[in-house]
Each structure stands twice: as structure tokens, then as C-alpha cells.
Amino acid sequence: MSTLAPAMAATTAAAPAGWILSRRQDLVWFQGSVLAGLVLLAFFAAAPHLDGASAGPWHPVLLAVLLWGICFDGTHVWGTYARSYLAPDAVSRAALPGRWSWAMLAVGPAVALFAAPLFGFFLVGANLWGYWHLVRQHYGFLMLYRRRAGESDRRGARLDALLLWVGCGYPYLRFSLSDAYVASGLPLLLPPPALASLRLPLDLAFVLTAVALGLLVLSERVEPLRPGPKHLLIAVVTAFHLLVFALLDNLLAILATLTIFHNLQYHRIVWQYEQGHGRVPSGSLRRYLALGLAFGAVWYGARVFGVAVAASETTRNVLLGLGWGVAFHHYVVDGRIWRVRRSPAVARALDEGARA
């Protein structure tokens, strides 16, 4: 979705006061959906701690992740497929990757079966790609808000992007230096004492960078400061990421908490696109949700519950790898179908959906 902003906003039907849809719709779906993340954050913070010794299939954290995966993450990936592979018009399918993309499902299982010592590094790479994809989605909305506000200065766009990426990148890097990361069992690139010694320098670098960026924005040397929806989005996203990494120490819980925010945003943008074609995803809301829930149950049933009950490490890793493979395929497809610069028809559909 990150590349939809330029052409979508290039049309003349801008929403009032720089909003993507409307003030109410944006506040509910694009900023307000963070409330779902806060609810999940509160649950995980209060739930019993999840570690290797307590990771049974009925642990409250695993059950919550399973329900999130079925109800939100699975349905949002189904939204990608409903808007692309299963769409009745050729334009919606035009940018789909070739058959090679389905081979992404086999990467994780192949590593688990034939290069088991490297599987930990596979998980590190998978988490990095997933986090990059997540922040990139917020970046797409940020750039769309800039266009809606008529802000075309490239330096201003870089500054806004830097604010977002610094705010979201710091807590992830800080977590990678934490004792919680060491306890996760993922590979360490540096010994634990070295990780600990880097925490304070990283903290200081973040504070100094944030102050410098803030002063640059306030100085208006790059572009005039016009507070609006994009600033609210940057503030909400960065504050939420900082809060989640500060309160949670389990990557699975962190993944679910951060992603539910994006899941709801994504459903709304898919709905907008389909409205632009005079239809709803999968033909009806009931069918869309039913198919999405079924897809999520199969995907997360194996990815979470199957992993929890698997008797062997190899089986667990194969299921984990397959689960990540579905996510990889989604990342690839999602990164292509919203490239509306190459397809004015996609841009028109999004804009028509905004009017609906």
C-alpha cells in the first residue's frame, strides 16, 4: 500500500482539510485504529509471562495471538487477495507478480529441513522484513496526507519520512540490544555485554536526533509548518511503537500489538478501492469476513497452535517457516498492486472510493 499515495492524491477530488476520506473516517480508521492496539497491549501487559517453559497451546498470550491472527491479520491478507487475484477486472490483477512469488511459501520450510542451523537467521530476517513492511504502510499514509495537503516539496517529504522512521526504528533497534532479545533465542550478532554497552549510546543518539529533527520542523527552514492530519499520524504511530516496545518483551506479542493497528487501516483502504469499482470485497461484507476468517484459521492454526503442539523442533520450524512464507507472499503482492503511478485506473478507483 505504501506506493498508492502519489497518484491517488494527484486527482482533484481531495478530501476536506487534507483528510484522505473525511475527518471522521480518518480519525476512526487511520489514526483511531490504534485503540485496538492499545487494548491488545493492555491485555499482553497483564497476561502471564510467555517463555519457553510456559508456551503451551492454551497459554493466554498464545490464544490471544491466535485470535488476532484469525480475526485481523488473516482477514487483512485475505483483503489483499480479494482486491487482486479474485477481483473481476483485469486492472486489479495487472500488477500481480508471476508464479515465482508462490515459491516464497517454501523458503522457510526449506531452510528448516535442509539448513536447520540457519533457521534462527531466517527468523531474524523475517521479523526485519515484517517490521519494515509495517512501517512502510504507515509511510504510505503519511505521503498521501502530504499530497492531500498540497505539500510537494521533496525535502519536506524526506523530513517527514525521517521523523517516522527514526521514531519507529529506534524502539526496534533498542529491543535488539535488550535482555528480552537475548532471552528470545534468536541469533546474537554481538555478545550480550557488547549489546548492553550499546544501549546508552543508542538512547542518546535517538534523543539528540529527535531534538534536531523537531527543531528543524519548528524552524520552517525546509517547508512551512502547517499542523494537520499527517502530524497526528506521525505522533500516534511513533508514540505507539515506543510504548509497545517499552511495555512488552515478547516478539510474538509485540508483532500482534503493532500489526492490529495496520490491519484495520488496510481493511479500510481495500474497502475504499472496491467502492471505487462500485462493489464490495468478495461480493459482500458477510462473504468477505467469512472467507477471511477461514483463511486466518488455516494460516494461524498452523502458525500458532500447530507450532505450540508440535512434538519436534523440525516440525515447529517447518510450520513457522510456512507461516512466514504466507506473510512474505503478502508483502510481495501488496508492494506491487498499489503502485498506482503505473496504473491511472487504480488511482481513479481509489479516488472514486473516497467520494463514495
Secondary structure, 3 states (H helix, E strand, C coil): CCCCHHHHHHCCCCCHHHCCCCHHHHHHHHHCCHHHHHHHHHHHHHCCCCCCCCCCCCCHHHHHHHHHHHHHHHHHHHHHHHHCCCCCCHHHHCCCCCHHHHHHHHHHHHHHHHCHHHHHHHHHHHHHHHHHHHHHHHHHHHHHHHHHCCCCCHHHHHHHHHHHHHHHHHHHHHHHCCHHHHHCCCCCCCCHHHHHHHHHHHHHHHHHHHHHHHHHHHHCCCCCCCCCHHHHHHHHHHHHHHHHHHHCCCHHHHHHHHHHHHHHHHHHHHHHHHHHCCCCHHHCHHHHHHHHHHHHHHHHHHHHHHHHHCCCHHHHHHHHHHHHHHHHHHHHHHHHHCCHHHCHHHHHHHHHHHHC
